[in-house]
Amino acid sequence: MSHAPIGVFDSGVGGLSVLNALRAELPRERFVYFADTGHAPYGERGDAYVAARSLAVARQLVERHAIKALVVACNTATAAAVHLLRAAWPALPVVGVEPALKPAVTLSATGHIAVLATRGTLDSSKFGTLHASLAGQATFRLVPCDGLARAIEASDAAEVAALCARYMAAAGPFGFSPGQVDTVVLGCTHYPFAADELHRHADSAVRFIDTGAPVALQTRRLLTTANALADSGAGGLQLETSGAPEALAAAAAQWLAVRPREPLAAIHG
């Protein structure tokens, strides 16, 4: 058993969607969430920049909080840096995220799947390897969603609506006839927070898949193997950011499934 916290980070508030799943799966655990908003968005920057920021954030979580596991709640950071993080801290369980292409193949009846993701994720070698491994099993329509994560981060409802309409138009046509897309992969942790807008542009039966639940289950498996699960306590949450604390606090209040009497810890710069 270990009562050390689990570190979770993203370029901004998108990783809160993964944090929700983690807290539901592991209610006794303490979490430290770091939003690197001061250096966002990762998805529109190069691999070297994202790798450097990922290492810097991980080092802060390790040194300041003595975390027992690290969840990289960002597709772009996973693609650019998860191998570097595992090499830098070989004893630390590190969980990354990747677009849920394999589950989508299993679920799709038409064999036509749309993948909405940042350009950084779609251009990465890690994604390329995953995509190539599924050649012949489905047809994937890859849609780089420039600006969508930034608009979600800024809570710009009008821009989110406009971008969702644009990118869903590029991803379709949707339906259940041959050649139509019946499954949409949300390949950025920000995108679940735009789910209502995305759903407006597809049949109600079209499936949308994100990565929160699989990441939470993998985190539980790794902690169980390491005999590091907390088996008592009420859990806890601390929020930190390299950007404006008020923005992260507002996002947490809006999107986190926080119990009514559960105070959010102080947010540090």
Short mmCIF file of the C-alpha atoms (twelve columns), coordinates in Angstrom:
data_MODEL
# 
_entry.id   MODEL 
# 
loop_
_atom_site.group_PDB 
_atom_site.id 
_atom_site.type_symbol 
_atom_site.label_atom_id 
_atom_site.label_alt_id 
_atom_site.label_comp_id 
_atom_site.label_asym_id 
_atom_site.label_seq_id 
_atom_site.Cartn_x 
_atom_site.Cartn_y 
_atom_site.Cartn_z 
_atom_site.pdbx_PDB_model_num 
ATOM 1   C CA . MET A 1   0.000   0.000  0.000   1 
ATOM 2   C CA . SER A 2   1.172   3.544  -0.744  1 
ATOM 3   C CA . HIS A 3   -0.465  6.856  0.074   1 
ATOM 4   C CA . ALA A 4   1.852   8.814  -2.216  1 
ATOM 5   C CA . PRO A 5   -0.102  10.683 -4.904  1 
ATOM 6   C CA . ILE A 6   -0.502  9.863  -8.575  1 
ATOM 7   C CA . GLY A 7   0.738   12.611 -10.903 1 
ATOM 8   C CA . VAL A 8   -1.374  13.537 -13.937 1 
ATOM 9   C CA . PHE A 9   -0.489  16.181 -16.503 1 
ATOM 10  C CA . ASP A 10  -1.682  17.691 -19.757 1 
ATOM 11  C CA . SER A 11  -0.921  20.790 -21.760 1 
ATOM 12  C CA . GLY A 12  -4.033  22.327 -20.224 1 
ATOM 13  C CA . VAL A 13  -7.472  21.344 -18.995 1 
ATOM 14  C CA . GLY A 14  -8.145  18.519 -21.443 1 
ATOM 15  C CA . GLY A 15  -6.590  15.954 -19.142 1 
ATOM 16  C CA . LEU A 16  -9.370  16.634 -16.645 1 
ATOM 17  C CA . SER A 17  -11.437 14.196 -18.748 1 
ATOM 18  C CA . VAL A 18  -8.886  11.481 -17.940 1 
ATOM 19  C CA . LEU A 19  -8.686  12.612 -14.314 1 
ATOM 20  C CA . ASN A 20  -12.445 12.121 -14.008 1 
ATOM 21  C CA . ALA A 21  -12.067 8.492  -15.097 1 
ATOM 22  C CA . LEU A 22  -9.099  7.955  -12.779 1 
ATOM 23  C CA . ARG A 23  -10.943 9.300  -9.753  1 
ATOM 24  C CA . ALA A 24  -13.982 7.137  -10.531 1 
ATOM 25  C CA . GLU A 25  -11.822 4.005  -10.857 1 
ATOM 26  C CA . LEU A 26  -9.483  4.810  -7.936  1 
ATOM 27  C CA . PRO A 27  -11.535 6.772  -5.375  1 
ATOM 28  C CA . ARG A 28  -9.069  6.175  -2.503  1 
ATOM 29  C CA . GLU A 29  -6.086  7.624  -4.345  1 
ATOM 30  C CA . ARG A 30  -4.665  11.112 -4.046  1 
ATOM 31  C CA . PHE A 31  -3.947  12.948 -7.305  1 
ATOM 32  C CA . VAL A 32  -1.833  15.932 -8.301  1 
ATOM 33  C CA . TYR A 33  -2.934  17.394 -11.638 1 
ATOM 34  C CA . PHE A 34  -0.630  19.764 -13.507 1 
ATOM 35  C CA . ALA A 35  -1.998  21.863 -16.369 1 
ATOM 36  C CA . ASP A 36  0.896   23.237 -18.424 1 
ATOM 37  C CA . THR A 37  -1.325  26.008 -19.744 1 
ATOM 38  C CA . GLY A 38  1.509   28.506 -19.828 1 
ATOM 39  C CA . HIS A 39  3.132   26.448 -22.598 1 
ATOM 40  C CA . ALA A 40  0.022   25.220 -24.449 1 
ATOM 41  C CA . PRO A 41  -1.132  24.019 -26.864 1 
ATOM 42  C CA . TYR A 42  1.210   21.041 -27.259 1 
ATOM 43  C CA . GLY A 43  -0.613  19.758 -30.336 1 
ATOM 44  C CA . GLU A 44  0.533   22.684 -32.454 1 
ATOM 45  C CA . ARG A 45  4.212   22.563 -31.437 1 
ATOM 46  C CA . GLY A 46  7.106   20.330 -32.445 1 
ATOM 47  C CA . ASP A 47  8.126   17.074 -30.779 1 
ATOM 48  C CA . ALA A 48  11.298  18.532 -29.255 1 
ATOM 49  C CA . TYR A 49  9.360   21.279 -27.482 1 
ATOM 50  C CA . VAL A 50  6.715   18.873 -26.191 1 
ATOM 51  C CA . ALA A 51  9.354   16.396 -25.005 1 
ATOM 52  C CA . ALA A 52  11.228  19.108 -23.100 1 
ATOM 53  C CA . ARG A 53  8.078   20.354 -21.397 1 
ATOM 54  C CA . SER A 54  6.958   16.814 -20.544 1 
ATOM 55  C CA . LEU A 55  10.279  16.055 -18.874 1 
ATOM 56  C CA . ALA A 56  10.192  19.332 -16.955 1 
ATOM 57  C CA . VAL A 57  6.657   18.781 -15.686 1 
ATOM 58  C CA . ALA A 58  7.361   15.155 -14.732 1 
ATOM 59  C CA . ARG A 59  10.498  16.199 -12.849 1 
ATOM 60  C CA . GLN A 60  8.476   18.738 -10.857 1 
ATOM 61  C CA . LEU A 61  5.853   16.122 -9.966  1 
ATOM 62  C CA . VAL A 62  8.511   13.604 -8.932  1 
ATOM 63  C CA . GLU A 63  10.623  16.017 -6.905  1 
ATOM 64  C CA . ARG A 64  7.875   18.105 -5.264  1 
ATOM 65  C CA . HIS A 65  5.297   15.407 -4.652  1 
ATOM 66  C CA . ALA A 66  7.158   12.058 -4.667  1 
ATOM 67  C CA . ILE A 67  4.469   10.617 -6.951  1 
ATOM 68  C CA . LYS A 68  4.077   6.840  -7.147  1 
ATOM 69  C CA . ALA A 69  2.828   6.817  -10.753 1 
ATOM 70  C CA . LEU A 70  2.568   9.255  -13.660 1 
ATOM 71  C CA . VAL A 71  -0.330  9.523  -16.094 1 
ATOM 72  C CA . VAL A 72  0.434   11.467 -19.267 1 
ATOM 73  C CA . ALA A 73  -3.118  12.659 -19.960 1 
ATOM 74  C CA . CYS A 74  -2.247  14.135 -23.336 1 
ATOM 75  C CA . ASN A 75  -2.068  12.331 -26.670 1 
ATOM 76  C CA . THR A 76  0.552   14.684 -28.096 1 
ATOM 77  C CA . ALA A 77  2.820   14.395 -25.047 1 
ATOM 78  C CA . THR A 78  2.446   10.613 -25.039 1 
ATOM 79  C CA . ALA A 79  3.481   10.412 -28.670 1 
ATOM 80  C CA . ALA A 80  6.467   12.732 -28.249 1 
ATOM 81  C CA . ALA A 81  7.749   11.844 -24.801 1 
ATOM 82  C CA . VAL A 82  6.375   8.746  -23.061 1 
ATOM 83  C CA . HIS A 83  9.460   6.710  -23.999 1 
ATOM 84  C CA . LEU A 84  11.715  9.466  -22.617 1 
ATOM 85  C CA . LEU A 85  9.760   9.612  -19.369 1 
ATOM 86  C CA . ARG A 86  10.042  5.855  -18.881 1 
ATOM 87  C CA . ALA A 87  13.770  5.997  -19.550 1 
ATOM 88  C CA . ALA A 88  14.281  8.902  -17.135 1 
ATOM 89  C CA . TRP A 89  12.342  7.232  -14.291 1 
ATOM 90  C CA . PRO A 90  12.520  3.468  -14.952 1 
ATOM 91  C CA . ALA A 91  11.067  2.537  -11.550 1 
ATOM 92  C CA . LEU A 92  8.050   4.813  -11.931 1 
ATOM 93  C CA . PRO A 93  4.881   3.388  -13.524 1 
ATOM 94  C CA . VAL A 94  4.106   5.675  -16.481 1 
ATOM 95  C CA . VAL A 95  0.768   5.468  -18.300 1 
ATOM 96  C CA . GLY A 96  0.251   7.221  -21.612 1 
ATOM 97  C CA . VAL A 97  -2.786  7.740  -23.790 1 
ATOM 98  C CA . GLU A 98  -3.265  7.022  -27.450 1 
ATOM 99  C CA . PRO A 99  -6.233  7.356  -29.791 1 
ATOM 100 C CA . ALA A 100 -8.518  4.353  -29.302 1 
ATOM 101 C CA . LEU A 101 -8.139  2.902  -32.788 1 
ATOM 102 C CA . LYS A 102 -8.094  -0.746 -31.683 1 
ATOM 103 C CA . PRO A 103 -11.358 -0.537 -29.696 1 
ATOM 104 C CA . ALA A 104 -12.898 1.361  -32.616 1 
ATOM 105 C CA . VAL A 105 -12.048 -1.456 -35.030 1 
ATOM 106 C CA . THR A 106 -13.779 -3.906 -32.714 1 
ATOM 107 C CA . LEU A 107 -16.901 -1.757 -32.413 1 
ATOM 108 C CA . SER A 108 -17.320 -0.530 -35.997 1 
ATOM 109 C CA . ALA A 109 -19.809 -2.402 -38.188 1 
ATOM 110 C CA . THR A 110 -19.083 -0.462 -41.391 1 
ATOM 111 C CA . GLY A 111 -15.304 -0.540 -40.992 1 
ATOM 112 C CA . HIS A 112 -15.129 3.222  -41.519 1 
ATOM 113 C CA . ILE A 113 -13.756 5.172  -38.563 1 
ATOM 114 C CA . ALA A 114 -13.038 8.882  -38.137 1 
ATOM 115 C CA . VAL A 115 -10.152 9.986  -35.941 1 
ATOM 116 C CA . LEU A 116 -10.261 13.542 -34.603 1 
ATOM 117 C CA . ALA A 117 -6.900  14.568 -33.160 1 
ATOM 118 C CA . THR A 118 -4.299  17.303 -33.064 1 
ATOM 119 C CA . ARG A 119 -1.920  17.602 -35.974 1 
ATOM 120 C CA . GLY A 120 0.956   16.762 -33.607 1 
ATOM 121 C CA . THR A 121 -0.637  13.438 -32.695 1 
ATOM 122 C CA . LEU A 122 -1.512  12.473 -36.262 1 
ATOM 123 C CA . ASP A 123 1.966   13.369 -37.540 1 
ATOM 124 C CA . SER A 124 3.785   11.436 -34.789 1 
ATOM 125 C CA . SER A 125 5.703   8.235  -35.447 1 
ATOM 126 C CA . LYS A 126 3.891   6.567  -32.532 1 
ATOM 127 C CA . PHE A 127 0.515   7.190  -34.141 1 
ATOM 128 C CA . GLY A 128 1.890   6.153  -37.521 1 
ATOM 129 C CA . THR A 129 2.968   2.807  -36.095 1 
ATOM 130 C CA . LEU A 130 -0.437  2.258  -34.481 1 
ATOM 131 C CA . HIS A 131 -2.251  3.213  -37.674 1 
ATOM 132 C CA . ALA A 132 -0.064  0.938  -39.802 1 
ATOM 133 C CA . SER A 133 -0.609  -1.996 -37.449 1 
ATOM 134 C CA . LEU A 134 -4.328  -1.899 -38.284 1 
ATOM 135 C CA . ALA A 135 -3.925  -1.728 -42.065 1 
ATOM 136 C CA . GLY A 136 -6.642  -3.719 -43.772 1 
ATOM 137 C CA . GLN A 137 -8.812  -3.951 -40.664 1 
ATOM 138 C CA . ALA A 138 -10.646 -0.654 -41.197 1 
ATOM 139 C CA . THR A 139 -10.608 2.571  -43.183 1 
ATOM 140 C CA . PHE A 140 -9.576  5.522  -41.040 1 
ATOM 141 C CA . ARG A 141 -10.391 9.129  -41.895 1 
ATOM 142 C CA . LEU A 142 -7.785  11.215 -40.101 1 
ATOM 143 C CA . VAL A 143 -8.931  14.750 -39.315 1 
ATOM 144 C CA . PRO A 144 -6.394  17.206 -37.825 1 
ATOM 145 C CA . CYS A 145 -8.454  19.564 -35.672 1 
ATOM 146 C CA . ASP A 146 -6.326  22.698 -35.639 1 
ATOM 147 C CA . GLY A 147 -7.442  25.160 -32.987 1 
ATOM 148 C CA . LEU A 148 -10.084 23.007 -31.313 1 
ATOM 149 C CA . ALA A 149 -8.112  22.253 -28.144 1 
ATOM 150 C CA . ARG A 150 -7.218  25.935 -27.847 1 
ATOM 151 C CA . ALA A 151 -10.880 26.974 -28.216 1 
ATOM 152 C CA . ILE A 152 -11.958 24.454 -25.559 1 
ATOM 153 C CA . GLU A 153 -9.170  25.702 -23.295 1 
ATOM 154 C CA . ALA A 154 -10.453 29.267 -23.700 1 
ATOM 155 C CA . SER A 155 -14.124 28.247 -23.213 1 
ATOM 156 C CA . ASP A 156 -14.878 29.993 -26.513 1 
ATOM 157 C CA . ALA A 157 -18.279 28.435 -27.209 1 
ATOM 158 C CA . ALA A 158 -18.776 30.070 -30.590 1 
ATOM 159 C CA . GLU A 159 -15.363 28.963 -31.861 1 
ATOM 160 C CA . VAL A 160 -15.825 25.450 -30.468 1 
ATOM 161 C CA . ALA A 161 -19.165 25.167 -32.279 1 
ATOM 162 C CA . ALA A 162 -17.722 26.421 -35.563 1 
ATOM 163 C CA . LEU A 163 -14.693 24.136 -35.438 1 
ATOM 164 C CA . CYS A 164 -16.748 21.087 -34.464 1 
ATOM 165 C CA . ALA A 165 -19.024 21.699 -37.449 1 
ATOM 166 C CA . ARG A 166 -16.020 22.049 -39.772 1 
ATOM 167 C CA . TYR A 167 -14.168 18.970 -38.588 1 
ATOM 168 C CA . MET A 168 -17.205 16.725 -38.399 1 
ATOM 169 C CA . ALA A 169 -18.045 17.704 -41.972 1 
ATOM 170 C CA . ALA A 170 -14.568 16.550 -42.948 1 
ATOM 171 C CA . ALA A 171 -14.959 13.321 -40.959 1 
ATOM 172 C CA . GLY A 172 -18.276 12.182 -42.474 1 
ATOM 173 C CA . PRO A 173 -20.542 11.109 -44.011 1 
ATOM 174 C CA . PHE A 174 -21.930 9.351  -40.960 1 
ATOM 175 C CA . GLY A 175 -24.287 6.420  -40.892 1 
ATOM 176 C CA . PHE A 176 -24.530 2.676  -41.059 1 
ATOM 177 C CA . SER A 177 -24.488 2.003  -44.777 1 
ATOM 178 C CA . PRO A 178 -21.371 0.772  -46.613 1 
ATOM 179 C CA . GLY A 179 -18.740 3.497  -46.793 1 
ATOM 180 C CA . GLN A 180 -20.233 5.563  -43.975 1 
ATOM 181 C CA . VAL A 181 -18.507 6.353  -40.681 1 
ATOM 182 C CA . ASP A 182 -20.204 4.750  -37.682 1 
ATOM 183 C CA . THR A 183 -17.443 5.301  -35.084 1 
ATOM 184 C CA . VAL A 184 -15.553 8.458  -34.100 1 
ATOM 185 C CA . VAL A 185 -12.333 8.352  -32.078 1 
ATOM 186 C CA . LEU A 186 -11.685 11.420 -29.930 1 
ATOM 187 C CA . GLY A 187 -7.913  11.495 -30.162 1 
ATOM 188 C CA . CYS A 188 -7.313  14.434 -27.826 1 
ATOM 189 C CA . THR A 189 -8.213  14.556 -24.158 1 
ATOM 190 C CA . HIS A 190 -9.776  17.999 -24.643 1 
ATOM 191 C CA . TYR A 191 -12.378 16.759 -27.110 1 
ATOM 192 C CA . PRO A 192 -14.747 14.988 -24.676 1 
ATOM 193 C CA . PHE A 193 -15.521 18.466 -23.349 1 
ATOM 194 C CA . ALA A 194 -16.896 19.339 -26.806 1 
ATOM 195 C CA . ALA A 195 -18.901 16.114 -27.061 1 
ATOM 196 C CA . ASP A 196 -22.290 17.829 -27.208 1 
ATOM 197 C CA . GLU A 197 -21.233 19.947 -30.176 1 
ATOM 198 C CA . LEU A 198 -19.630 16.988 -31.949 1 
ATOM 199 C CA . HIS A 199 -22.737 14.837 -31.469 1 
ATOM 200 C CA . ARG A 200 -24.876 17.485 -33.179 1 
ATOM 201 C CA . HIS A 201 -23.324 16.551 -36.504 1 
ATOM 202 C CA . ALA A 202 -23.835 12.775 -36.503 1 
ATOM 203 C CA . ASP A 203 -26.615 10.231 -36.134 1 
ATOM 204 C CA . SER A 204 -27.404 9.610  -32.471 1 
ATOM 205 C CA . ALA A 205 -26.316 5.969  -32.788 1 
ATOM 206 C CA . VAL A 206 -22.804 6.833  -34.038 1 
ATOM 207 C CA . ARG A 207 -20.271 5.810  -31.390 1 
ATOM 208 C CA . PHE A 208 -17.787 8.267  -29.906 1 
ATOM 209 C CA . ILE A 209 -14.791 6.744  -28.098 1 
ATOM 210 C CA . ASP A 210 -12.288 8.448  -25.803 1 
ATOM 211 C CA . THR A 211 -9.436  7.064  -23.700 1 
ATOM 212 C CA . GLY A 212 -10.329 7.905  -20.091 1 
ATOM 213 C CA . ALA A 213 -11.649 4.537  -18.919 1 
ATOM 214 C CA . PRO A 214 -8.888  2.395  -20.495 1 
ATOM 215 C CA . VAL A 215 -6.223  4.675  -18.986 1 
ATOM 216 C CA . ALA A 216 -7.808  4.380  -15.547 1 
ATOM 217 C CA . LEU A 217 -7.909  0.585  -15.789 1 
ATOM 218 C CA . GLN A 218 -4.278  0.419  -16.906 1 
ATOM 219 C CA . THR A 219 -3.263  2.658  -14.006 1 
ATOM 220 C CA . ARG A 220 -5.036  0.309  -11.596 1 
ATOM 221 C CA . ARG A 221 -3.287  -2.708 -13.142 1 
ATOM 222 C CA . LEU A 222 0.166   -1.163 -12.823 1 
ATOM 223 C CA . LEU A 223 -0.390  -0.050 -9.234  1 
ATOM 224 C CA . THR A 224 -1.734  -3.489 -8.323  1 
ATOM 225 C CA . THR A 225 1.339   -5.147 -9.817  1 
ATOM 226 C CA . ALA A 226 3.579   -2.776 -7.848  1 
ATOM 227 C CA . ASN A 227 1.561   -3.392 -4.657  1 
ATOM 228 C CA . ALA A 228 1.048   0.364  -4.495  1 
ATOM 229 C CA . LEU A 229 -2.731  0.771  -4.386  1 
ATOM 230 C CA . ALA A 230 -4.112  2.837  -1.528  1 
ATOM 231 C CA . ASP A 231 -6.478  0.537  0.391   1 
ATOM 232 C CA . SER A 232 -7.880  3.183  2.717   1 
ATOM 233 C CA . GLY A 233 -8.598  6.881  2.794   1 
ATOM 234 C CA . ALA A 234 -11.008 9.192  1.000   1 
ATOM 235 C CA . GLY A 235 -8.678  10.262 -1.782  1 
ATOM 236 C CA . GLY A 236 -7.730  13.820 -2.584  1 
ATOM 237 C CA . LEU A 237 -6.863  16.267 -5.316  1 
ATOM 238 C CA . GLN A 238 -4.325  19.047 -5.762  1 
ATOM 239 C CA . LEU A 239 -4.326  21.249 -8.854  1 
ATOM 240 C CA . GLU A 240 -1.292  23.068 -10.228 1 
ATOM 241 C CA . THR A 241 -0.708  25.072 -13.379 1 
ATOM 242 C CA . SER A 242 1.949   27.027 -15.227 1 
ATOM 243 C CA . GLY A 243 -0.772  29.387 -16.434 1 
ATOM 244 C CA . ALA A 244 -3.577  31.352 -14.824 1 
ATOM 245 C CA . PRO A 245 -4.820  29.626 -11.649 1 
ATOM 246 C CA . GLU A 246 -8.283  31.138 -12.115 1 
ATOM 247 C CA . ALA A 247 -8.706  29.425 -15.475 1 
ATOM 248 C CA . LEU A 248 -7.849  25.999 -14.095 1 
ATOM 249 C CA . ALA A 249 -10.092 26.526 -11.069 1 
ATOM 250 C CA . ALA A 250 -12.996 27.470 -13.344 1 
ATOM 251 C CA . ALA A 251 -12.417 24.444 -15.583 1 
ATOM 252 C CA . ALA A 252 -12.238 22.129 -12.583 1 
ATOM 253 C CA . ALA A 253 -15.475 23.553 -11.207 1 
ATOM 254 C CA . GLN A 254 -17.156 23.068 -14.594 1 
ATOM 255 C CA . TRP A 255 -15.819 19.670 -15.654 1 
ATOM 256 C CA . LEU A 256 -14.616 17.727 -12.637 1 
ATOM 257 C CA . ALA A 257 -17.016 15.428 -10.845 1 
ATOM 258 C CA . VAL A 258 -15.978 16.896 -7.475  1 
ATOM 259 C CA . ARG A 259 -18.028 15.924 -4.434  1 
ATOM 260 C CA . PRO A 260 -19.948 18.966 -3.101  1 
ATOM 261 C CA . ARG A 261 -17.959 19.262 0.117   1 
ATOM 262 C CA . GLU A 262 -14.591 18.342 -1.343  1 
ATOM 263 C CA . PRO A 263 -12.331 21.422 -1.390  1 
ATOM 264 C CA . LEU A 264 -9.866  21.838 -4.233  1 
ATOM 265 C CA . ALA A 265 -6.315  22.323 -3.006  1 
ATOM 266 C CA . ALA A 266 -4.441  25.534 -3.660  1 
ATOM 267 C CA . ILE A 267 -3.258  26.012 -7.210  1 
ATOM 268 C CA . HIS A 268 0.425   26.865 -7.603  1 
ATOM 269 C CA . GLY A 269 2.077   28.634 -10.509 1 
# 
